[in-house]
Amino acid sequence: MKKNGFTLLELMGVLIVLAILALLVTPVISKTIKNNKKKLYDIQIEVIEKAAKDYAIKNKDLLPEEGEAIIITLGELKKSGLIKEEVRNPMTKELFSNDLKIQIGNSHNQYTYTVLEDEVSGDQY
């Protein structure tokens, strides 16, 4: 007599092996996705900071004096054409608010550009 198909035990064995593989692979994939979102988030922040540097070059008269700082917003960077598209926070999948603040500081005649991350909504890490 010819036997076709698999027995219930063979199918159960395959399902158990697949379940074990899923349990082992899922945390690794989740961690990789989270790390990639963090890297993309850091890149988005760098893009905003670079746009703030370009803004400072175009608006030298607005730059702060020694020991001071000014605040500009993401909306100002968009209005000036330095950021052309909506910038999305990869952690929350929401757009960064136009009210996102970027601080331009002057310390020892060195300018610093910092996105005030406490202004960024959502869980970052």
C-alpha positions in Angstrom: 0.0 0.0 0.0 1.3 3.4 -1.0 1.5 6.1 1.7 0.6 9.8 0.8 1.1 12.8 3.0 2.6 13.3 6.5 1.6 11.8 9.8 0.2 13.9 12.6 3.5 13.4 14.5 5.6 14.6 11.6 3.5 17.7 11.2 3.7 18.4 15.0 7.5 18.0 14.9 7.7 20.6 12.0 5.4 23.0 13.9 7.5 22.7 17.0 10.7 23.4 15.2 9.2 26.4 13.5 7.9 27.7 16.8 11.3 27.4 18.4 12.9 29.2 15.4 10.4 32.0 15.7 11.1 32.4 19.4 14.8 32.6 18.7 14.6 35.0 15.7 11.9 37.4 16.9 14.0 39.2 19.5 17.0 39.6 17.2 14.8 41.1 14.5 13.1 43.4 17.0 16.4 44.7 18.3 17.7 45.2 14.7 14.6 47.2 13.8 14.9 49.3 17.0 18.6 50.0 16.3 17.9 51.0 12.7 15.1 53.4 13.9 17.5 55.0 16.3 20.1 55.4 13.6 17.5 57.0 11.3 16.4 59.2 14.1 20.0 60.4 14.7 20.3 61.1 10.9 17.1 63.1 11.0 18.5 65.2 13.9 21.7 65.7 12.0 19.8 66.9 8.9 17.9 69.5 11.1 21.2 70.7 12.7 22.8 71.0 9.3 19.9 73.1 8.1 20.3 75.3 11.2 24.0 75.8 10.2 22.9 76.8 6.8 20.4 79.2 8.3 23.1 80.7 10.4 25.3 81.3 7.3 22.4 83.1 5.6 21.5 85.1 8.7 24.8 86.1 10.3 23.2 89.3 11.7 20.9 87.1 13.9 23.7 85.0 15.4 24.1 85.2 19.2 26.9 87.1 20.9 29.6 85.4 23.0 28.0 83.3 25.8 24.5 83.7 24.4 22.1 81.5 22.4 19.1 81.9 20.2 16.3 79.6 19.4 14.9 78.9 16.0 12.2 76.5 15.0 11.8 73.8 12.4 9.1 75.9 10.9 11.5 78.8 10.3 13.9 76.4 8.6 11.1 75.2 6.3 10.0 78.8 5.5 13.6 79.7 4.6 13.7 76.7 2.2 16.5 74.9 4.0 14.3 71.9 4.7 12.1 71.2 1.8 10.0 68.2 3.0 8.3 67.1 6.1 10.6 65.4 8.5 9.2 62.3 10.2 10.3 61.0 13.5 11.1 57.3 12.8 10.5 56.4 16.4 6.9 57.6 16.5 6.2 57.7 12.8 4.8 61.2 13.3 6.0 64.4 11.7 8.4 66.6 13.7 6.4 69.6 14.8 7.1 72.9 13.2 7.6 74.2 16.7 10.6 71.9 17.3 13.3 74.2 18.7 16.9 74.3 17.6 19.3 76.2 19.8 22.2 78.1 18.2 24.8 78.9 20.9 28.0 80.8 20.9 30.8 79.7 23.2 34.3 81.0 22.8 33.3 82.2 19.3 32.4 78.6 18.3 28.8 78.1 17.3 26.9 75.0 18.4 23.7 73.7 16.9 21.4 71.6 19.1 18.0 70.2 18.5 16.3 70.4 21.9 15.2 66.8 22.1 13.0 67.3 25.1 10.8 69.1 22.6 10.6 66.0 20.5 7.4 64.1 21.3 7.3 60.4 21.8 9.6 57.7 23.1 13.0 57.9 21.5 14.8 54.9 22.9 
